[in-house]
Amino acid sequence: MAHVVVLGAGLGGMPAAFELRAALRPAHSVTVINAIDRFQFVPSNPWLAVGWRDRDSITLPIGPALAKKGIAFIAQAATRIDAEGQAVELADGQRVPYDYLVIATGPRLAFEEVPGSGPLAGGHTQSICTTDHAAQALEVYERFVGDPGPAIIGALPGASCFGPAYEFTFIFSRDLQKKRLRHKVPITFVTAEPYIGHLGLGGVGDSKSMLESELRNHDVKWICNARVTKVEAGKMFVTELDDMGQVKREHELPFKYSMMLPAFKGVDAVAGVEGLCNPRGFVLIDEHQRSKKYRSIFAAGVCVAIPPVEATPVATGAPKTGYMIESMVSAIVENIAAELDGRPATAKATWNAVCLADMGNTGAAFVALPQLPPRNVNWFKKGKWVHLAKIAFEKYFLYKMKTGHSEPFYEKTVMHALGITRLIGR
Ligand SMILES: Cc1cc2nc3c(=O)[nH]c(=O)nc-3n(C[C@H](O)[C@H](O)[C@H](O)COP(=O)(O)OP(=O)(O)OC[C@H]3O[C@@H](n4cnc5c(N)ncnc54)[C@H](O)[C@@H]3O)c2cc1C
């Protein structure tokens, strides 16, 4: 009987484990391996970074949740994948053999590409990419509100995940307004995107004018085509390019607080596998989410290689959002289940981009179907309903992870109402 290993228990890996368990016959076993023992709901990190959430409310212990469904869990970092030998090697020396491996390890945060960036030793900017980073960002923010000054928020060259940078800008601004401190904090949005609202997607609907308008309404200045070259304590060095990629202006921007999203790469254990990944360590897959080189390996989520939507003066990547990740997971589960039943693996994910971005008291949602333009559905809308929907998304997703439900009926219904399906042709 087959052993399916899911590597990474984030937004992709946890649902993958639950869906696999539900889809496979009981004789097959499922094991999840994750570097830490708690699931983190990454989309809530911007709230944690301003104190609107605490760590416990957006994380949960992985082991007990998986155990309820008969899924084994190993809380260890993978150090190496022996793709030829079909085994994962762990930091404690264990070797876990598999018949199928589902890689869902998310991003490695490439702060090293911009000297002085990031929240680790020697870095001067904050991050909201992990719960630990967001908690650290909160500590810095709490000191900052006692001695406010200029703030810089945005995305470094090569970034692909721009939505949370906008989201955090509006949440940060809103929290300072609540504290009656906003007038003491000039905010500059610094982004690798060629224009506001590009989002790594070539824009979605009217995202350019709507997000520009929102930034203006929040008194936020911006610099696009921004190549941040280095960060020193309290100072960011930015080369602004023009549309032709020529230097337009050099900036030295002072700041007392900064949160910059980094470029992503694949995690080392995955990137190191011969022939598995592109040069940035993202897994090269076919239309069925399967490794182009290793037939027993599938991949979902941020770890997957997706080409940029278009060339931009400063490098940008295409985002991988939650719903798109779910669609990848559904395709993988269906394909592994089919093969184990002796049928061909034919399921293909839709890769539709659906995103809810909170703005503190309102929010913006976009739907890009398909992700790459030209699109059949291409809209970007703002309203308080998005803020409420984002809260519901958080509560609902955490509930699903606690109880092991992967896709209860009403979620399907809502998505169908929007004309969104997870698998092509369904
Ligand atoms: C701040 C932020 C906000 C976001 N908000 C939204 C949003 O509102 N809506 C949306 O649709 N998308 C959002 N996204 C994009 C995307 O949905 C998330 O990044 C999502 O968490 C990606 O899921 P994933 O499973 O690929 O990776 P992750 O959720 O990051 O999970 C990866 C897991 O792999 C584990 N891991 C990594 N390396 C190893 C290893 N070597 N061994 C074992 N385990 C390992 C990690 O510990 C982690 O648990 C956001 C992204 C960010 C950064």
The ligand as a Tripos MOL2 file, in Angstrom:
@<TRIPOS>MOLECULE
LIG
   53    58     1     0     0
SMALL
NO_CHARGES

@<TRIPOS>ATOM
      1 C1          1.8690   38.2680    4.6440 C.3       1 LIG1
      2 C2          1.1410   37.4770    3.5980 C.ar      1 LIG1
      3 C3         -0.2280   37.6050    3.4920 C.ar      1 LIG1
      4 C4         -0.9230   36.8640    2.5360 C.ar      1 LIG1
      5 N1         -2.2710   37.0390    2.4430 N.ar      1 LIG1
      6 C5         -2.9500   36.3250    1.5330 C.ar      1 LIG1
      7 C6         -4.3710   36.4760    1.4420 C.ar      1 LIG1
      8 O1         -4.9730   37.2390    2.1770 O.2       1 LIG1
      9 N2         -5.0400   35.7380    0.5260 N.ar      1 LIG1
     10 C7         -4.3730   34.8880   -0.2980 C.ar      1 LIG1
     11 O2         -5.0110   34.2450   -1.1130 O.2       1 LIG1
     12 N3         -3.0370   34.7260   -0.2470 N.ar      1 LIG1
     13 C8         -2.3080   35.4270    0.6530 C.ar      1 LIG1
     14 N4         -0.9620   35.2590    0.7150 N.ar      1 LIG1
     15 C9         -0.2730   34.4010   -0.2770 C.3       1 LIG1
     16 C10        -0.2970   32.8960    0.0540 C.3       1 LIG1
     17 O3         -1.6370   32.4520    0.1580 O.3       1 LIG1
     18 C11         0.4330   32.5590    1.3410 C.3       1 LIG1
     19 O4          1.7910   32.9180    1.1980 O.3       1 LIG1
     20 C12         0.3550   31.0750    1.7280 C.3       1 LIG1
     21 O5          0.7550   30.9400    3.0710 O.3       1 LIG1
     22 C13         1.2100   30.1870    0.8500 C.3       1 LIG1
     23 O6          0.9390   28.8370    1.1790 O.3       1 LIG1
     24 P1          2.0440   27.7020    1.0340 P.3       1 LIG1
     25 O7          1.4170   26.4490    1.5310 O.co2     1 LIG1
     26 O8          2.6300   27.7130   -0.3140 O.co2     1 LIG1
     27 O9          3.2270   28.1530    2.0230 O.3       1 LIG1
     28 P2          3.1730   28.3920    3.5790 P.3       1 LIG1
     29 O10         1.8070   28.6700    4.0600 O.co2     1 LIG1
     30 O11         4.2510   29.3930    3.8500 O.co2     1 LIG1
     31 O12         3.5910   26.9820    4.2030 O.3       1 LIG1
     32 C14         4.8530   26.4180    4.0000 C.3       1 LIG1
     33 C15         5.1250   25.4530    5.1280 C.3       1 LIG1
     34 O13         6.2880   24.7000    4.8150 O.3       1 LIG1
     35 C16         7.0930   24.5820    5.9640 C.3       1 LIG1
     36 N5          8.4800   24.3550    5.5410 N.ar      1 LIG1
     37 C17         9.2790   25.1820    4.8360 C.ar      1 LIG1
     38 N6         10.4610   24.5970    4.6400 N.ar      1 LIG1
     39 C18        10.4140   23.3810    5.2140 C.ar      1 LIG1
     40 C19        11.3430   22.3160    5.3730 C.ar      1 LIG1
     41 N7         12.5830   22.3660    4.8700 N.pl3     1 LIG1
     42 N8         10.9610   21.2240    6.0560 N.ar      1 LIG1
     43 C20         9.7060   21.1190    6.5810 C.ar      1 LIG1
     44 N9          8.7980   22.1200    6.4810 N.ar      1 LIG1
     45 C21         9.1500   23.2250    5.8040 C.ar      1 LIG1
     46 C22         6.8940   25.9080    6.6980 C.3       1 LIG1
     47 O14         7.2000   25.7640    8.0720 O.3       1 LIG1
     48 C23         5.4020   26.1560    6.4570 C.3       1 LIG1
     49 O15         4.6140   25.5930    7.4650 O.3       1 LIG1
     50 C24        -0.2280   35.9910    1.6550 C.ar      1 LIG1
     51 C25         1.1560   35.8790    1.7690 C.ar      1 LIG1
     52 C26         1.8510   36.6150    2.7200 C.ar      1 LIG1
     53 C27         3.3510   36.4720    2.8230 C.3       1 LIG1
@<TRIPOS>BOND
     1     1     2 1
     2     2     3 ar
     3     2    52 ar
     4     3     4 ar
     5     4     5 ar
     6     4    50 ar
     7     5     6 ar
     8     6     7 ar
     9     6    13 1
    10     7     8 2
    11     7     9 ar
    12     9    10 ar
    13    10    11 2
    14    10    12 ar
    15    12    13 ar
    16    13    14 ar
    17    14    15 1
    18    14    50 ar
    19    15    16 1
    20    16    17 1
    21    16    18 1
    22    18    19 1
    23    18    20 1
    24    20    21 1
    25    20    22 1
    26    22    23 1
    27    23    24 1
    28    24    25 2
    29    24    26 1
    30    24    27 1
    31    27    28 1
    32    28    29 2
    33    28    30 1
    34    28    31 1
    35    31    32 1
    36    32    33 1
    37    33    34 1
    38    33    48 1
    39    34    35 1
    40    35    36 1
    41    35    46 1
    42    36    37 ar
    43    36    45 ar
    44    37    38 ar
    45    38    39 ar
    46    39    40 ar
    47    39    45 ar
    48    40    41 1
    49    40    42 ar
    50    42    43 ar
    51    43    44 ar
    52    44    45 ar
    53    46    47 1
    54    46    48 1
    55    48    49 1
    56    50    51 ar
    57    51    52 ar
    58    52    53 1
@<TRIPOS>SUBSTRUCTURE
     1 LIG1         1 GROUP 0 **** ****
